[in-house]
Amino acid sequence: MFTIEHDFDATVITLIDELSEDAAGSRPLNEDVVIQSFDDRIIVEQYDPDTGELAQIVLTMEQLEELRAALNLPEGNYRLERR
């Protein structure tokens, strides 16, 4: 399940983990993932229950484009051509 909200300067997507069956029968729920999309960057956040802190990753739009491409490519080294 996920939600999408449009704020003044960002789009916020929240990925909500739902309990599902695995080979062992069940697995613990993971913390929600919050993705904030701005004009120039993407921020991915998830609460870490082990440390009690919010883990945050900031990606530029170029890094996001490379990640999107990498999800569909085989193993190797790549460089995207910028237009």
PDB file of N, CA, C and O in Angstrom:
ATOM      1  N   MET A   1       0.849  -1.168   0.000  1.00  0.00           N
ATOM      2  CA  MET A   1       0.000   0.000   0.000  1.00  0.00           C
ATOM      3  C   MET A   1       0.895   1.232   0.000  1.00  0.00           C
ATOM      4  O   MET A   1       1.988   1.203   0.565  1.00  0.00           O
ATOM      5  N   PHE A   2       0.448   2.301  -0.620  1.00  0.00           N
ATOM      6  CA  PHE A   2       1.197   3.548  -0.604  1.00  0.00           C
ATOM      7  C   PHE A   2       0.248   4.721  -0.677  1.00  0.00           C
ATOM      8  O   PHE A   2      -0.894   4.588  -1.117  1.00  0.00           O
ATOM      9  N   THR A   3       0.736   5.880  -0.239  1.00  0.00           N
ATOM     10  CA  THR A   3      -0.035   7.115  -0.336  1.00  0.00           C
ATOM     11  C   THR A   3       0.794   8.137  -1.096  1.00  0.00           C
ATOM     12  O   THR A   3       2.022   8.067  -1.115  1.00  0.00           O
ATOM     13  N   ILE A   4       0.103   9.096  -1.728  1.00  0.00           N
ATOM     14  CA  ILE A   4       0.754  10.201  -2.440  1.00  0.00           C
ATOM     15  C   ILE A   4       0.097  11.490  -1.971  1.00  0.00           C
ATOM     16  O   ILE A   4      -1.127  11.617  -1.995  1.00  0.00           O
ATOM     17  N   GLU A   5       0.913  12.441  -1.547  1.00  0.00           N
ATOM     18  CA  GLU A   5       0.417  13.747  -1.126  1.00  0.00           C
ATOM     19  C   GLU A   5       1.215  14.829  -1.836  1.00  0.00           C
ATOM     20  O   GLU A   5       2.430  14.705  -1.991  1.00  0.00           O
ATOM     21  N   HIS A   6       0.546  15.878  -2.265  1.00  0.00           N
ATOM     22  CA  HIS A   6       1.224  16.997  -2.912  1.00  0.00           C
ATOM     23  C   HIS A   6       1.261  18.157  -1.928  1.00  0.00           C
ATOM     24  O   HIS A   6       0.230  18.749  -1.607  1.00  0.00           O
ATOM     25  N   ASP A   7       2.469  18.477  -1.451  1.00  0.00           N
ATOM     26  CA  ASP A   7       2.672  19.616  -0.578  1.00  0.00           C
ATOM     27  C   ASP A   7       3.030  20.829  -1.426  1.00  0.00           C
ATOM     28  O   ASP A   7       3.081  20.743  -2.653  1.00  0.00           O
ATOM     29  N   PHE A   8       3.278  21.958  -0.767  1.00  0.00           N
ATOM     30  CA  PHE A   8       3.603  23.191  -1.466  1.00  0.00           C
ATOM     31  C   PHE A   8       4.812  23.042  -2.381  1.00  0.00           C
ATOM     32  O   PHE A   8       4.761  23.445  -3.543  1.00  0.00           O
ATOM     33  N   ASP A   9       5.918  22.457  -1.860  1.00  0.00           N
ATOM     34  CA  ASP A   9       7.151  22.381  -2.640  1.00  0.00           C
ATOM     35  C   ASP A   9       7.632  20.960  -2.912  1.00  0.00           C
ATOM     36  O   ASP A   9       8.725  20.772  -3.447  1.00  0.00           O
ATOM     37  N   ALA A  10       6.831  19.954  -2.551  1.00  0.00           N
ATOM     38  CA  ALA A  10       7.270  18.566  -2.735  1.00  0.00           C
ATOM     39  C   ALA A  10       6.082  17.633  -2.900  1.00  0.00           C
ATOM     40  O   ALA A  10       4.973  17.913  -2.446  1.00  0.00           O
ATOM     41  N   THR A  11       6.348  16.528  -3.556  1.00  0.00           N
ATOM     42  CA  THR A  11       5.404  15.417  -3.594  1.00  0.00           C
ATOM     43  C   THR A  11       5.931  14.384  -2.611  1.00  0.00           C
ATOM     44  O   THR A  11       7.109  14.027  -2.653  1.00  0.00           O
ATOM     45  N   VAL A  12       5.057  13.899  -1.719  1.00  0.00           N
ATOM     46  CA  VAL A  12       5.471  12.960  -0.684  1.00  0.00           C
ATOM     47  C   VAL A  12       4.777  11.625  -0.921  1.00  0.00           C
ATOM     48  O   VAL A  12       3.549  11.542  -0.934  1.00  0.00           O
ATOM     49  N   ILE A  13       5.579  10.584  -1.108  1.00  0.00           N
ATOM     50  CA  ILE A  13       5.076   9.224  -1.301  1.00  0.00           C
ATOM     51  C   ILE A  13       5.468   8.428  -0.065  1.00  0.00           C
ATOM     52  O   ILE A  13       6.629   8.441   0.343  1.00  0.00           O
ATOM     53  N   THR A  14       4.508   7.738   0.531  1.00  0.00           N
ATOM     54  CA  THR A  14       4.777   6.884   1.679  1.00  0.00           C
ATOM     55  C   THR A  14       4.468   5.447   1.298  1.00  0.00           C
ATOM     56  O   THR A  14       3.345   5.130   0.906  1.00  0.00           O
ATOM     57  N   LEU A  15       5.466   4.575   1.413  1.00  0.00           N
ATOM     58  CA  LEU A  15       5.303   3.148   1.141  1.00  0.00           C
ATOM     59  C   LEU A  15       5.049   2.464   2.476  1.00  0.00           C
ATOM     60  O   LEU A  15       5.893   2.500   3.372  1.00  0.00           O
ATOM     61  N   ILE A  16       3.883   1.842   2.605  1.00  0.00           N
ATOM     62  CA  ILE A  16       3.471   1.228   3.856  1.00  0.00           C
ATOM     63  C   ILE A  16       3.599  -0.278   3.725  1.00  0.00           C
ATOM     64  O   ILE A  16       2.961  -0.889   2.868  1.00  0.00           O
ATOM     65  N   ASP A  17       4.419  -0.871   4.567  1.00  0.00           N
ATOM     66  CA  ASP A  17       4.615  -2.316   4.538  1.00  0.00           C
ATOM     67  C   ASP A  17       3.374  -2.999   5.093  1.00  0.00           C
ATOM     68  O   ASP A  17       2.825  -2.574   6.109  1.00  0.00           O
ATOM     69  N   GLU A  18       2.943  -4.042   4.432  1.00  0.00           N
ATOM     70  CA  GLU A  18       1.813  -4.833   4.897  1.00  0.00           C
ATOM     71  C   GLU A  18       2.307  -6.247   5.154  1.00  0.00           C
ATOM     72  O   GLU A  18       3.059  -6.800   4.351  1.00  0.00           O
ATOM     73  N   LEU A  19       1.898  -6.821   6.243  1.00  0.00           N
ATOM     74  CA  LEU A  19       2.341  -8.160   6.616  1.00  0.00           C
ATOM     75  C   LEU A  19       2.037  -9.136   5.492  1.00  0.00           C
ATOM     76  O   LEU A  19       0.919  -9.176   4.979  1.00  0.00           O
ATOM     77  N   SER A  20       3.049  -9.931   5.108  1.00  0.00           N
ATOM     78  CA  SER A  20       2.843 -10.919   4.059  1.00  0.00           C
ATOM     79  C   SER A  20       3.494 -12.225   4.458  1.00  0.00           C
ATOM     80  O   SER A  20       4.379 -12.257   5.313  1.00  0.00           O
ATOM     81  N   GLU A  21       3.058 -13.284   3.843  1.00  0.00           N
ATOM     82  CA  GLU A  21       3.601 -14.611   4.111  1.00  0.00           C
ATOM     83  C   GLU A  21       4.899 -14.792   3.335  1.00  0.00           C
ATOM     84  O   GLU A  21       5.007 -14.346   2.193  1.00  0.00           O
ATOM     85  N   ASP A  22       5.881 -15.442   3.947  1.00  0.00           N
ATOM     86  CA  ASP A  22       7.090 -15.844   3.244  1.00  0.00           C
ATOM     87  C   ASP A  22       7.264 -17.347   3.432  1.00  0.00           C
ATOM     88  O   ASP A  22       6.347 -18.009   3.917  1.00  0.00           O
ATOM     89  N   ALA A  23       8.397 -17.893   3.068  1.00  0.00           N
ATOM     90  CA  ALA A  23       8.619 -19.338   3.143  1.00  0.00           C
ATOM     91  C   ALA A  23       8.485 -19.859   4.576  1.00  0.00           C
ATOM     92  O   ALA A  23       8.071 -21.000   4.778  1.00  0.00           O
ATOM     93  N   ALA A  24       8.825 -19.045   5.560  1.00  0.00           N
ATOM     94  CA  ALA A  24       8.748 -19.470   6.959  1.00  0.00           C
ATOM     95  C   ALA A  24       7.343 -19.282   7.531  1.00  0.00           C
ATOM     96  O   ALA A  24       7.070 -19.720   8.648  1.00  0.00           O
ATOM     97  N   GLY A  25       6.463 -18.644   6.787  1.00  0.00           N
ATOM     98  CA  GLY A  25       5.095 -18.441   7.256  1.00  0.00           C
ATOM     99  C   GLY A  25       4.728 -16.999   7.498  1.00  0.00           C
ATOM    100  O   GLY A  25       3.599 -16.593   7.222  1.00  0.00           O
ATOM    101  N   SER A  26       5.669 -16.206   8.014  1.00  0.00           N
ATOM    102  CA  SER A  26       5.402 -14.777   8.197  1.00  0.00           C
ATOM    103  C   SER A  26       6.721 -14.053   8.401  1.00  0.00           C
ATOM    104  O   SER A  26       7.756 -14.687   8.609  1.00  0.00           O
ATOM    105  N   ARG A  27       6.688 -12.747   8.345  1.00  0.00           N
ATOM    106  CA  ARG A  27       7.883 -11.943   8.566  1.00  0.00           C
ATOM    107  C   ARG A  27       7.461 -10.701   9.335  1.00  0.00           C
ATOM    108  O   ARG A  27       6.294 -10.312   9.285  1.00  0.00           O
ATOM    109  N   PRO A  28       8.384 -10.075  10.042  1.00  0.00           N
ATOM    110  CA  PRO A  28       8.021  -8.849  10.768  1.00  0.00           C
ATOM    111  C   PRO A  28       7.778  -7.708   9.787  1.00  0.00           C
ATOM    112  O   PRO A  28       8.343  -7.681   8.694  1.00  0.00           O
ATOM    113  N   LEU A  29       6.938  -6.778  10.189  1.00  0.00           N
ATOM    114  CA  LEU A  29       6.698  -5.595   9.368  1.00  0.00           C
ATOM    115  C   LEU A  29       7.929  -4.702   9.363  1.00  0.00           C
ATOM    116  O   LEU A  29       8.606  -4.565  10.382  1.00  0.00           O
ATOM    117  N   ASN A  30       8.219  -4.098   8.223  1.00  0.00           N
ATOM    118  CA  ASN A  30       9.269  -3.089   8.115  1.00  0.00           C
ATOM    119  C   ASN A  30       8.653  -1.719   8.339  1.00  0.00           C
ATOM    120  O   ASN A  30       7.449  -1.533   8.160  1.00  0.00           O
ATOM    121  N   GLU A  31       9.481  -0.764   8.731  1.00  0.00           N
ATOM    122  CA  GLU A  31       9.011   0.604   8.913  1.00  0.00           C
ATOM    123  C   GLU A  31       8.619   1.205   7.567  1.00  0.00           C
ATOM    124  O   GLU A  31       9.139   0.801   6.527  1.00  0.00           O
ATOM    125  N   ASP A  32       7.695   2.174   7.589  1.00  0.00           N
ATOM    126  CA  ASP A  32       7.281   2.856   6.377  1.00  0.00           C
ATOM    127  C   ASP A  32       8.468   3.569   5.738  1.00  0.00           C
ATOM    128  O   ASP A  32       9.384   4.007   6.435  1.00  0.00           O
ATOM    129  N   VAL A  33       8.450   3.685   4.417  1.00  0.00           N
ATOM    130  CA  VAL A  33       9.448   4.435   3.672  1.00  0.00           C
ATOM    131  C   VAL A  33       8.770   5.693   3.142  1.00  0.00           C
ATOM    132  O   VAL A  33       7.727   5.611   2.492  1.00  0.00           O
ATOM    133  N   VAL A  34       9.353   6.851   3.415  1.00  0.00           N
ATOM    134  CA  VAL A  34       8.803   8.129   2.956  1.00  0.00           C
ATOM    135  C   VAL A  34       9.752   8.704   1.910  1.00  0.00           C
ATOM    136  O   VAL A  34      10.950   8.841   2.155  1.00  0.00           O
ATOM    137  N   ILE A  35       9.201   9.041   0.737  1.00  0.00           N
ATOM    138  CA  ILE A  35       9.987   9.594  -0.359  1.00  0.00           C
ATOM    139  C   ILE A  35       9.457  10.999  -0.650  1.00  0.00           C
ATOM    140  O   ILE A  35       8.283  11.174  -0.976  1.00  0.00           O
ATOM    141  N   GLN A  36      10.334  11.992  -0.527  1.00  0.00           N
ATOM    142  CA  GLN A  36       9.961  13.376  -0.814  1.00  0.00           C
ATOM    143  C   GLN A  36      10.624  13.796  -2.120  1.00  0.00           C
ATOM    144  O   GLN A  36      11.845  13.716  -2.254  1.00  0.00           O
ATOM    145  N   SER A  37       9.835  14.234  -3.064  1.00  0.00           N
ATOM    146  CA  SER A  37      10.343  14.627  -4.373  1.00  0.00           C
ATOM    147  C   SER A  37      10.267  16.144  -4.520  1.00  0.00           C
ATOM    148  O   SER A  37       9.183  16.727  -4.505  1.00  0.00           O
ATOM    149  N   PHE A  38      11.431  16.773  -4.662  1.00  0.00           N
ATOM    150  CA  PHE A  38      11.529  18.208  -4.887  1.00  0.00           C
ATOM    151  C   PHE A  38      11.961  18.441  -6.332  1.00  0.00           C
ATOM    152  O   PHE A  38      12.181  17.478  -7.067  1.00  0.00           O
ATOM    153  N   ASP A  39      12.084  19.684  -6.747  1.00  0.00           N
ATOM    154  CA  ASP A  39      12.505  20.001  -8.112  1.00  0.00           C
ATOM    155  C   ASP A  39      13.920  19.513  -8.407  1.00  0.00           C
ATOM    156  O   ASP A  39      14.218  19.132  -9.540  1.00  0.00           O
ATOM    157  N   ASP A  40      14.800  19.519  -7.396  1.00  0.00           N
ATOM    158  CA  ASP A  40      16.214  19.242  -7.627  1.00  0.00           C
ATOM    159  C   ASP A  40      16.766  18.019  -6.894  1.00  0.00           C
ATOM    160  O   ASP A  40      17.941  17.685  -7.047  1.00  0.00           O
ATOM    161  N   ARG A  41      15.918  17.342  -6.089  1.00  0.00           N
ATOM    162  CA  ARG A  41      16.420  16.198  -5.320  1.00  0.00           C
ATOM    163  C   ARG A  41      15.268  15.308  -4.852  1.00  0.00           C
ATOM    164  O   ARG A  41      14.100  15.696  -4.870  1.00  0.00           O
ATOM    165  N   ILE A  42      15.640  14.118  -4.438  1.00  0.00           N
ATOM    166  CA  ILE A  42      14.717  13.151  -3.850  1.00  0.00           C
ATOM    167  C   ILE A  42      15.281  12.797  -2.478  1.00  0.00           C
ATOM    168  O   ILE A  42      16.478  12.544  -2.345  1.00  0.00           O
ATOM    169  N   ILE A  43      14.430  12.779  -1.465  1.00  0.00           N
ATOM    170  CA  ILE A  43      14.851  12.378  -0.129  1.00  0.00           C
ATOM    171  C   ILE A  43      14.080  11.119   0.249  1.00  0.00           C
ATOM    172  O   ILE A  43      12.850  11.096   0.210  1.00  0.00           O
ATOM    173  N   VAL A  44      14.824  10.063   0.621  1.00  0.00           N
ATOM    174  CA  VAL A  44      14.228   8.797   1.043  1.00  0.00           C
ATOM    175  C   VAL A  44      14.503   8.648   2.537  1.00  0.00           C
ATOM    176  O   VAL A  44      15.654   8.720   2.969  1.00  0.00           O
ATOM    177  N   GLU A  45      13.436   8.437   3.334  1.00  0.00           N
ATOM    178  CA  GLU A  45      13.582   8.333   4.778  1.00  0.00           C
ATOM    179  C   GLU A  45      12.930   7.053   5.288  1.00  0.00           C
ATOM    180  O   GLU A  45      11.909   6.605   4.764  1.00  0.00           O
ATOM    181  N   GLN A  46      13.543   6.473   6.324  1.00  0.00           N
ATOM    182  CA  GLN A  46      12.951   5.329   7.005  1.00  0.00           C
ATOM    183  C   GLN A  46      13.438   5.332   8.447  1.00  0.00           C
ATOM    184  O   GLN A  46      14.626   5.513   8.712  1.00  0.00           O
ATOM    185  N   TYR A  47      12.510   5.129   9.373  1.00  0.00           N
ATOM    186  CA  TYR A  47      12.858   5.062  10.791  1.00  0.00           C
ATOM    187  C   TYR A  47      13.607   3.765  11.060  1.00  0.00           C
ATOM    188  O   TYR A  47      13.195   2.697  10.607  1.00  0.00           O
ATOM    189  N   ASP A  48      14.710   3.863  11.800  1.00  0.00           N
ATOM    190  CA  ASP A  48      15.504   2.693  12.173  1.00  0.00           C
ATOM    191  C   ASP A  48      15.215   2.363  13.632  1.00  0.00           C
ATOM    192  O   ASP A  48      15.691   3.066  14.523  1.00  0.00           O
ATOM    193  N   PRO A  49      14.446   1.310  13.896  1.00  0.00           N
ATOM    194  CA  PRO A  49      14.101   0.988  15.276  1.00  0.00           C
ATOM    195  C   PRO A  49      15.305   0.569  16.122  1.00  0.00           C
ATOM    196  O   PRO A  49      15.253   0.674  17.348  1.00  0.00           O
ATOM    197  N   ASP A  50      16.383   0.100  15.498  1.00  0.00           N
ATOM    198  CA  ASP A  50      17.580  -0.306  16.242  1.00  0.00           C
ATOM    199  C   ASP A  50      18.298   0.895  16.857  1.00  0.00           C
ATOM    200  O   ASP A  50      18.802   0.813  17.976  1.00  0.00           O
ATOM    201  N   THR A  51      18.342   2.002  16.127  1.00  0.00           N
ATOM    202  CA  THR A  51      19.033   3.199  16.625  1.00  0.00           C
ATOM    203  C   THR A  51      18.076   4.255  17.156  1.00  0.00           C
ATOM    204  O   THR A  51      18.486   5.172  17.867  1.00  0.00           O
ATOM    205  N   GLY A  52      16.794   4.124  16.809  1.00  0.00           N
ATOM    206  CA  GLY A  52      15.818   5.129  17.216  1.00  0.00           C
ATOM    207  C   GLY A  52      15.931   6.414  16.425  1.00  0.00           C
ATOM    208  O   GLY A  52      15.395   7.445  16.831  1.00  0.00           O
ATOM    209  N   GLU A  53      16.631   6.362  15.285  1.00  0.00           N
ATOM    210  CA  GLU A  53      16.845   7.551  14.454  1.00  0.00           C
ATOM    211  C   GLU A  53      16.217   7.377  13.084  1.00  0.00           C
ATOM    212  O   GLU A  53      15.924   6.263  12.651  1.00  0.00           O
ATOM    213  N   LEU A  54      16.020   8.488  12.420  1.00  0.00           N
ATOM    214  CA  LEU A  54      15.502   8.494  11.060  1.00  0.00           C
ATOM    215  C   LEU A  54      16.663   8.425  10.091  1.00  0.00           C
ATOM    216  O   LEU A  54      17.500   9.328  10.071  1.00  0.00           O
ATOM    217  N   ALA A  55      16.735   7.374   9.285  1.00  0.00           N
ATOM    218  CA  ALA A  55      17.775   7.253   8.262  1.00  0.00           C
ATOM    219  C   ALA A  55      17.317   8.025   7.036  1.00  0.00           C
ATOM    220  O   ALA A  55      16.157   7.925   6.636  1.00  0.00           O
ATOM    221  N   GLN A  56      18.216   8.792   6.438  1.00  0.00           N
ATOM    222  CA  GLN A  56      17.857   9.647   5.308  1.00  0.00           C
ATOM    223  C   GLN A  56      18.902   9.527   4.201  1.00  0.00           C
ATOM    224  O   GLN A  56      20.106   9.550   4.455  1.00  0.00           O
ATOM    225  N   ILE A  57      18.414   9.397   2.970  1.00  0.00           N
ATOM    226  CA  ILE A  57      19.269   9.371   1.786  1.00  0.00           C
ATOM    227  C   ILE A  57      18.796  10.475   0.855  1.00  0.00           C
ATOM    228  O   ILE A  57      17.601  10.590   0.582  1.00  0.00           O
ATOM    229  N   VAL A  58      19.727  11.289   0.366  1.00  0.00           N
ATOM    230  CA  VAL A  58      19.395  12.360  -0.573  1.00  0.00           C
ATOM    231  C   VAL A  58      20.004  12.004  -1.926  1.00  0.00           C
ATOM    232  O   VAL A  58      21.207  11.761  -2.023  1.00  0.00           O
ATOM    233  N   LEU A  59      19.173  11.970  -2.972  1.00  0.00           N
ATOM    234  CA  LEU A  59      19.617  11.688  -4.332  1.00  0.00           C
ATOM    235  C   LEU A  59      19.357  12.906  -5.208  1.00  0.00           C
ATOM    236  O   LEU A  59      18.309  13.542  -5.101  1.00  0.00           O
ATOM    237  N   THR A  60      20.323  13.234  -6.083  1.00  0.00           N
ATOM    238  CA  THR A  60      20.059  14.256  -7.089  1.00  0.00           C
ATOM    239  C   THR A  60      19.131  13.651  -8.143  1.00  0.00           C
ATOM    240  O   THR A  60      18.939  12.435  -8.179  1.00  0.00           O
ATOM    241  N   MET A  61      18.582  14.462  -8.963  1.00  0.00           N
ATOM    242  CA  MET A  61      17.711  13.956 -10.024  1.00  0.00           C
ATOM    243  C   MET A  61      18.506  13.081 -10.992  1.00  0.00           C
ATOM    244  O   MET A  61      17.964  12.126 -11.549  1.00  0.00           O
ATOM    245  N   GLU A  62      19.796  13.401 -11.200  1.00  0.00           N
ATOM    246  CA  GLU A  62      20.650  12.587 -12.066  1.00  0.00           C
ATOM    247  C   GLU A  62      20.891  11.203 -11.448  1.00  0.00           C
ATOM    248  O   GLU A  62      20.879  10.195 -12.155  1.00  0.00           O
ATOM    249  N   GLN A  63      21.107  11.161 -10.151  1.00  0.00           N
ATOM    250  CA  GLN A  63      21.290   9.876  -9.481  1.00  0.00           C
ATOM    251  C   GLN A  63      20.009   9.039  -9.544  1.00  0.00           C
ATOM    252  O   GLN A  63      20.065   7.820  -9.706  1.00  0.00           O
ATOM    253  N   LEU A  64      18.878   9.690  -9.416  1.00  0.00           N
ATOM    254  CA  LEU A  64      17.607   8.975  -9.525  1.00  0.00           C
ATOM    255  C   LEU A  64      17.429   8.397 -10.924  1.00  0.00           C
ATOM    256  O   LEU A  64      16.959   7.270 -11.080  1.00  0.00           O
ATOM    257  N   GLU A  65      17.807   9.170 -11.937  1.00  0.00           N
ATOM    258  CA  GLU A  65      17.726   8.688 -13.318  1.00  0.00           C
ATOM    259  C   GLU A  65      18.639   7.472 -13.522  1.00  0.00           C
ATOM    260  O   GLU A  65      18.259   6.512 -14.192  1.00  0.00           O
ATOM    261  N   GLU A  66      19.845   7.521 -12.940  1.00  0.00           N
ATOM    262  CA  GLU A  66      20.759   6.389 -13.048  1.00  0.00           C
ATOM    263  C   GLU A  66      20.232   5.170 -12.298  1.00  0.00           C
ATOM    264  O   GLU A  66      20.367   4.045 -12.778  1.00  0.00           O
ATOM    265  N   LEU A  67      19.641   5.378 -11.142  1.00  0.00           N
ATOM    266  CA  LEU A  67      19.050   4.274 -10.384  1.00  0.00           C
ATOM    267  C   LEU A  67      17.921   3.627 -11.178  1.00  0.00           C
ATOM    268  O   LEU A  67      17.823   2.402 -11.250  1.00  0.00           O
ATOM    269  N   ARG A  68      17.079   4.452 -11.766  1.00  0.00           N
ATOM    270  CA  ARG A  68      15.960   3.943 -12.582  1.00  0.00           C
ATOM    271  C   ARG A  68      16.492   3.076 -13.726  1.00  0.00           C
ATOM    272  O   ARG A  68      15.951   2.002 -13.990  1.00  0.00           O
ATOM    273  N   ALA A  69      17.546   3.534 -14.404  1.00  0.00           N
ATOM    274  CA  ALA A  69      18.130   2.765 -15.504  1.00  0.00           C
ATOM    275  C   ALA A  69      18.778   1.490 -14.989  1.00  0.00           C
ATOM    276  O   ALA A  69      18.659   0.438 -15.617  1.00  0.00           O
ATOM    277  N   ALA A  70      19.470   1.571 -13.842  1.00  0.00           N
ATOM    278  CA  ALA A  70      20.189   0.418 -13.298  1.00  0.00           C
ATOM    279  C   ALA A  70      19.258  -0.727 -12.929  1.00  0.00           C
ATOM    280  O   ALA A  70      19.659  -1.890 -12.986  1.00  0.00           O
ATOM    281  N   LEU A  71      18.042  -0.423 -12.558  1.00  0.00           N
ATOM    282  CA  LEU A  71      17.091  -1.473 -12.182  1.00  0.00           C
ATOM    283  C   LEU A  71      16.738  -2.378 -13.355  1.00  0.00           C
ATOM    284  O   LEU A  71      16.240  -3.486 -13.154  1.00  0.00           O
ATOM    285  N   ASN A  72      16.990  -1.919 -14.570  1.00  0.00           N
ATOM    286  CA  ASN A  72      16.623  -2.688 -15.764  1.00  0.00           C
ATOM    287  C   ASN A  72      17.818  -3.131 -16.601  1.00  0.00           C
ATOM    288  O   ASN A  72      17.639  -3.560 -17.741  1.00  0.00           O
ATOM    289  N   LEU A  73      19.033  -3.038 -16.061  1.00  0.00           N
ATOM    290  CA  LEU A  73      20.233  -3.400 -16.812  1.00  0.00           C
ATOM    291  C   LEU A  73      20.944  -4.589 -16.166  1.00  0.00           C
ATOM    292  O   LEU A  73      20.837  -4.796 -14.958  1.00  0.00           O
ATOM    293  N   PRO A  74      21.665  -5.362 -16.965  1.00  0.00           N
ATOM    294  CA  PRO A  74      22.448  -6.457 -16.392  1.00  0.00           C
ATOM    295  C   PRO A  74      23.701  -5.916 -15.692  1.00  0.00           C
ATOM    296  O   PRO A  74      23.994  -4.722 -15.762  1.00  0.00           O
ATOM    297  N   GLU A  75      24.420  -6.792 -15.030  1.00  0.00           N
ATOM    298  CA  GLU A  75      25.639  -6.427 -14.324  1.00  0.00           C
ATOM    299  C   GLU A  75      26.625  -5.770 -15.280  1.00  0.00           C
ATOM    300  O   GLU A  75      26.760  -6.193 -16.428  1.00  0.00           O
ATOM    301  N   GLY A  76      27.318  -4.731 -14.803  1.00  0.00           N
ATOM    302  CA  GLY A  76      28.308  -4.047 -15.632  1.00  0.00           C
ATOM    303  C   GLY A  76      28.503  -2.613 -15.198  1.00  0.00           C
ATOM    304  O   GLY A  76      27.910  -2.171 -14.214  1.00  0.00           O
ATOM    305  N   ASN A  77      29.340  -1.873 -15.933  1.00  0.00           N
ATOM    306  CA  ASN A  77      29.586  -0.449 -15.696  1.00  0.00           C
ATOM    307  C   ASN A  77      28.898   0.341 -16.793  1.00  0.00           C
ATOM    308  O   ASN A  77      28.959  -0.028 -17.966  1.00  0.00           O
ATOM    309  N   TYR A  78      28.247   1.424 -16.412  1.00  0.00           N
ATOM    310  CA  TYR A  78      27.479   2.203 -17.381  1.00  0.00           C
ATOM    311  C   TYR A  78      27.645   3.693 -17.118  1.00  0.00           C
ATOM    312  O   TYR A  78      27.944   4.100 -15.996  1.00  0.00           O
ATOM    313  N   ARG A  79      27.453   4.501 -18.146  1.00  0.00           N
ATOM    314  CA  ARG A  79      27.384   5.949 -18.034  1.00  0.00           C
ATOM    315  C   ARG A  79      26.251   6.403 -18.931  1.00  0.00           C
ATOM    316  O   ARG A  79      26.234   6.095 -20.123  1.00  0.00           O
ATOM    317  N   LEU A  80      25.296   7.139 -18.360  1.00  0.00           N
ATOM    318  CA  LEU A  80      24.187   7.637 -19.173  1.00  0.00           C
ATOM    319  C   LEU A  80      24.613   8.876 -19.929  1.00  0.00           C
ATOM    320  O   LEU A  80      25.306   9.736 -19.383  1.00  0.00           O
ATOM    321  N   GLU A  81      24.208   8.971 -21.164  1.00  0.00           N
ATOM    322  CA  GLU A  81      24.468  10.169 -21.975  1.00  0.00           C
ATOM    323  C   GLU A  81      23.459  11.250 -21.560  1.00  0.00           C
ATOM    324  O   GLU A  81      22.251  11.015 -21.587  1.00  0.00           O
ATOM    325  N   ARG A  82      23.944  12.403 -21.186  1.00  0.00           N
ATOM    326  CA  ARG A  82      23.084  13.533 -20.793  1.00  0.00           C
ATOM    327  C   ARG A  82      22.745  14.351 -22.016  1.00  0.00           C
ATOM    328  O   ARG A  82      23.591  14.567 -22.883  1.00  0.00           O
ATOM    329  N   ARG A  83      21.519  14.802 -22.087  1.00  0.00           N
ATOM    330  CA  ARG A  83      21.082  15.630 -23.214  1.00  0.00           C
ATOM    331  C   ARG A  83      21.173  17.087 -22.916  1.00  0.00           C
ATOM    332  O   ARG A  83      20.841  17.914 -23.765  1.00  0.00           O
TER     333      ARG A  83
END
